[in-house]
Amino acid sequence: MEPQNYLITASTGIGAETARQLARLGHRLFIVSRRTEHCEALAAELRGLGSETGFLAGDLTDPEFAPKAVSECVETFHRLDGLFNVAGISARRLGDAPLHECAEQGWQISLETNVTTQYRMCRESLRVMLAQEPHPGTGQRGAILNMSSILGIHPEPTHFSAIAYATGKGAIIAMTRSAAAFYAKHRIRINALAPALVHTPMSARASEDLEVLELIARKQSLTGGVIPIRDAAAAAVFLLTESSRSITGEVLEVDAGWNLS
């Protein structure tokens, strides 16, 4: 597999593990995340795996940051072959809740962080991809993978009823499919990943709740519990690389059977 250049909007969780797997395949990485120390630590790890790696720390909710991040990635590697739009938050502590209880702050911050940031990164990446020649190895100008969630497709009302989060993840699917239809003729692929409960820092609260774990053992019967992070990352690598070169507009549910339960 010929080395390509990937921008990933995370320095922990599924994004970081995806970067590690891409690095082991010989690809170049550009990491974007809020905290400088997390960027530096992951970049050092990726370089240790033999990957050329750059990074930029900053706030993705700042409208001026996405253009800067994409520009610096292109300055570093002279091309952008793939974007993994993975950064996001849970806004429960800010008031995200069932609809009749959802606080204005929880709604606004959740949608801004989980949806608007992905829109901006897609917009800036597409502007670059449209202007570059198709890759000689794949015949394509680029690939974008957006992070959705199983909750944007298959709700669970008992423990996962945060309405702003679910709404945002559903919106990401709509954006992904609409954009994929438009940009296919330009040889740009756009897909979404919709994991169920994966073992990440963001899922720590749920992963330590005995009632949630009992539910997850039934909902995710294929793994008998929380999905290993390497499995979700492997699905992301598939959708970002040449292995999925004929796939666009798809939403891959990495859910260990959640949607069947």
CORNOR-V547050 format. One record per run of one state. SS is the DSSP state (@ for helix, = for strand, . for the rest). FROM is the first residue (numbers start at 1). LEN is the number of residues. Records with the same first field share a line. If there is no record, write none. Layout:
# CORNOR-V547050
SS = FROM-LEN, FROM-LEN
This chain:
# CORNOR-V547050
. = 1-4, 9-4, 25-3, 34-2, 49-4, 58-7, 78-4, 86-6, 95-4, 102-2, 132-10, 148-2, 153-3, 157-3, 161-2, 187-1, 196-2, 199-2, 208-2, 220-7, 228-1, 241-1, 245-6, 255-3, 261-1
= = 5-4, 28-6, 53-5, 82-4, 142-6, 156-1, 160-1, 188-8, 198-1, 227-1, 251-4
@ = 13-12, 36-13, 65-13, 92-3, 99-3, 104-28, 150-3, 163-24, 201-7, 210-10, 229-12, 242-3, 258-3
